[in-house]
């Protein structure tokens, strides 16, 4: 029977994707009976099913270079999540976003709107195997935390295809440290879906486009200090690899949540497209940039000034460079981006995920002469929004 279940998990891991949440919307409390348990109270208590709905809507006013552009209401995020357990060893997690493209991609044969479709096997107290569509095991608090808590992602995370089909093993080194090993698809669709202008001429596609990741998570000082570090490497095309180095440094205690994320990628092909898309509209034959690197630093400070009120300030600094000349792209820096945010959140009900927020965003860009020579243009942006967020435990 165990062999049959293992084969089933491996099949799920090979079912043939943008910022981002790895945590469940609401983690089910073991003391709360599932819908099945309420209807059939004599069923196995280890068999559970929970459904959550994430809802975020806001009215937004957008500005460019300080000039008013438009204002409208926006359904920022609507997601449906189902998670539970078959028994004490097997659990599952499914989540779908209703704000994403819905047609199946070529590589994993699954819509990008499906973020999670994963089965977890707790083989013993020290090792858990997960197979199916899941998040890449990268570091970074903004990357990992539930997206409902993020009003604006950094560009690094916003352009990162973080949900992929694969297999992950988690090893509990101790009660406070964990090692994660993962092999997952590097992309969900074809090369044309992934890169701004497809593969450059003369570049052959990868036969095994996978990303291998090793992740270490540590919790110290009574879990107040949290460290999430990861290194990843994968093949984008023949002779073109990608490397990620990502790290989260978090302090979370009492009313304070503060973190510093450092994220770096070195890419044989420009998977994020930020440099490739600097080529102006008049470019005759635009091509996907090669040999690029991106760096991002994110700093955030949250303070719960009252049980009903939270405030935070956040900033991100990001650079994009070419480390080796190719085609129309010279070696050197091409763009610098930064954002500054401030937010006030009001929680009208205790012990509830319902909140009302007012958020201010400033995004600035600085293009070098190299970028402008390609026809690049990035005006500064500003946004003011007032909205509502609710994570609803349906059952």
N, C-alpha and C positions, 0 to 999 in steps of 0.2 A: 504493500500500500504506500509506503514511504517513497519507493522508487517511482510509482505512478504520479504521486503528488509533485515530486521533484521534476519529472518530465513536463508536467503541466506548467510549473513555474518557469521553466526554461523556454517553453513555447511562448508564454506571455512576454518574456524578456526579448523575444525576437519578432514581435508583431511589428509588420512593416506598415521647439519644434523647431511677442516679445513680452518691463520689469514686472510682476514676479512675486510669488509668495510660496514658501515651502511649508509653513506651518498651516495646520487646519484652521478654518475660519473660527470654529469653536471646538475645542477638544472635549469629547463626551466625558461626562462624569460617570464613573463606574456605578455610582449609587442611583443613577437615573435609568429606569428601565426603558428599553427601546420600544418602538411601536408594536413590534411583534410580541414583546414581553408583556405589554399592557393588554393586548387582545387575547393572547394565550399565556396566562401567568404560569403555567406548568412547564413551559419550554425551558430548554437548557439555558441558564443565565449567561453562559459563555458565548451564546449566539446572539449577536447584537447588530443593530442597524440604526444609524443616526443621520439625519439630514439637516444641513444648514444652508441658509441663503444669505449671501452677502449683497448688500445694496448700498450704492453711493450715488447721490445726485447733487448737483450744484448749479448755481447761477454764476456765470463767469463773464468778466469784462476783460477783453484783450487789447493790448496796446503794442505798437511797434515804434521804437525810438521815441516813446512818450506821447505819440499820437494815437488817439482812440481808433480802434479797428472795428470791433463789433462786440455784442453782448448777447448771450443766449443761455438757455438751460441745457444741461448736459447730464445724461446718465453715465457717469464716470465708469462705474463697475457694477455688473450684475453677474453673480456666479452662484452656481448650485453645486453642493458638495454632499456626497454620501460616503460614510465611512463606518466601519464596524469590524466584527470578527466572526469567523466560522466556528472557532473554538479557541481555547487558550493559547494555541500556537500559531494560528493563521488569522491574519487581519487583512483588510483591503481598504483602499482609498480611491475614490473617483471624484473628479471635479471638472466641471465644464464652465467656461466663460462665454457669455452671450454677447461679448463685445469684440469677438475675433472672427477672422476668416473661417468659413465652415467647410470648404471643399477639402477632400483628403489630399495629403501631400504624397509625392511619388515614392519616397524612400520608406516611410513608416506606415503608409496606407491609413493614416488617421488624421482627422481634422485638427488644425492648430487650436481650435476652440476647446479641445480636450486637453487639460493640463495634467491631470493625474488619472491613470488607469493602472494601478499597481497592486500587487499582492505581496504581503510580508510574511515570511516564515521565521518565527523565533525558534531556532533549532535548539538552543539552550540559553542559559542565563547570560552567556558572554557573546553569542554570535547570532545575528539576524541577517537573513537573505531577503532582498527585495527584487522583484522582477516586473517589468512592464514600463509604462510611460511615467516618468518621474522627473524631479528637478536634478540638474547637474549639481554635484556635490562640491560647489565652490565655497570659498570663504566670503566674508563681508556681511555685516549686519543688515544694511539696506537691502542686499540681495536676499537674505534669508528670512527676514521678518515678514509677517503677513502684510500684503500690499495694502490692506485696508488702513494701515497705520502710516502709509507714505502718500503724501499729497503730490509730490513731484520727484521722480527718480532722476538720478544722474544719467547722462547720456550713455555711459558705459553699460549700466544695467538695462536701460531702456531699449538698447539695440542688441541685447544679448538674447539669443534664442535658448532659453534656459530649461525648457521642458523637452526631454528626449526619451526615446525608448532605450532601455538598457538593463543591466544587472548591477546590484550594489550589495556589498557585504559590509556589515558594521560589527566591529569588535569592541566590546567594553573592556578597556584595560583596567579600569577601576570605577568606583562610583562617581568619579569626577573627570575621567578622561576617556575619549573614544577615538578610534581609528576607523576611517571609512575608505574602502577601495571600490572604485566604480569603473565600469566599461560601458559606454553609452554611445549612441549615434552622435556624430558631430553636427549633423544637420538632418532636417526632416524631409525636405524636398529635393529637387534637382539642383545642379549647380546654377542654373539660370534663375531659380527661385531664391537661392542663397546670396549670390553675389550681384552687385549692382548691374554689371554688364556681362554676366556670365564668365566663363573661363577665358583668360587672355589667350591670344593666338600662340600655338605651340605648347600649351600646357595640357597635359593629359589628366583626365579625371582619376580620382583615387578609387581603387577597387575595394578598399576597406576604410571608409570615412568614419572612424570612431575616435572618441576622446577618452583617454585613460586619466583617472584622477585619484590622487591620494590626499585625504583630508584628515586633519587632527583638530579635535575640539576639546578644550580644557576649561574647567570651571573651578575657580579658586575663591578663597576668602568667603566661605559660606555662599558660593555662587554669585557673589557680587561682581567678581571679575570674570569675564567670559572671553575666551580667545578662540577664534575660528580661522585656521590657516589651511591653505590648500595649494597644490601644484598640479597642473594638468598639461598633457601634451597629446596632440592628435595630428592626423594627416588630412589636409584639405584637398590636395591634389598631388600628383607625382612630383616629388621634389619640393613640395610646398607644405610646411608644417605650421601648426599654431601652438603657442605656449601661453598658459595663464598662470600668474602668481597672484593670489588674492588673500587678503587678511582682514579680519575684524578684531578690534580691540575695544571691548565693551565694559562699561561700569554701570551696573543696575542695582540700586539699593534704595529702599524707601521711596521718596518722591522723585528721585533722580534717575534718568536714563541718559547716559552720555556714551558716544562711540566715535571712533576714528577708523574709517575703512581705507585701505590702500589696495588698489587694483591695477594690474598691469597685464597687457597682452602683447605678444609679438607674433605677427601674422604673416605668413607667406602670401596669403590673399586677403584682401580687405573685406572681412566678413561683416563689419559694421557699416561700411559704405560711406562713412563720414568724409574720408579723403577722396574717394572715387566720385562722390556727388558734388565735389567742388568744381568739376568740369562744367563750364557754362553751357547754356542752351545752344549756342552757336557752334559748339564743338562738332566737327564732322563725324569723327569716329571715336566716341568715348570708349574707354576701356576700364576694366576693374584694376585698381591700384594693387601693386605687389609690394612686399617687404615693408609693411607698416607696423607701427607700434602705438599703443594707446596707454595713457596713464591717468588714473583718477584718484583724488584724495577727497574724502567726504567726512565732514565733522558735524556732529549734531549734539544738542543739549536740550533735553526735556526736563521740565520741572512741574510736578503736580502741586500747585500752590494751594489747592483745596480739594476735598473729595469730589467736588463737582466741576473743578476747573483744572485744565492743563495748558501749559504754554511751551512752545519750543522755538528755537532758532536753529537754522541749518545752512550749511554752505558746501559747495562742491567746486573743485578746481580740476580741470581736465585738459590734457594736451594730446595732439595727434601729430605723428612724425612719419617720415619715410627714412628708413635706416640704410637703404641701398637703392640707388637710382634705377628706374625702370620706365620705359616708354616716355610719356610726357612728364613723369614725376621725378624731379630732382631730389637729391638727398637733403634732409633737413626738416625743420618744423613747418607745419602748415596752418595749424589753427590752435587757439587757446579758447576754452569756454569755461565759464564759471556761472554759478547761480547762488543767489542768496534768498532765503525763505524765512518767514516768520508766521506763526500760526497760534491762534487761541482756540481751544476746544472746550465745549461745555457739555457735561454729562448730566442730563436732567433726571436720570434714574440711577440709583445705586445698584451696583453689581449687574450692570447692563452694558452692552456694547453699543447702545444708542448714543450718538454724540452729534452735536451741531458745531460747525467750525467756521472760522473766518481766516483766510489764508492769503498772503501776499507773496508774489514771486517776482524776482528780477533775474533775467538770463542775459549775460553779456558774451560777446564774441570778439576775438581779435584775430584777423587773418594776416598772414605774412605776405610779402611780395610774391612768393612762390604760388600761394593760393590764388592771389588776385590775377596773376598771369594766366591761370587756367580759366578765369572767368568767375571765380568764387565770390559769393556775396552772402553775408550772414548778418542781418540787422539785429540789434538788441531787442529783446522781448520783455514785456511786463504783463502780469495777470493778477487780477483781484477776484477772489471767489468766496462765496458763502454757500455752505452746503450741509448735507445731512448724511450720516453714515450709520448703517445698522447691520449687525450680524445677527440673524434671526435663527434660533434653534427651532426648526420646524417640528422635529420630534427626536 
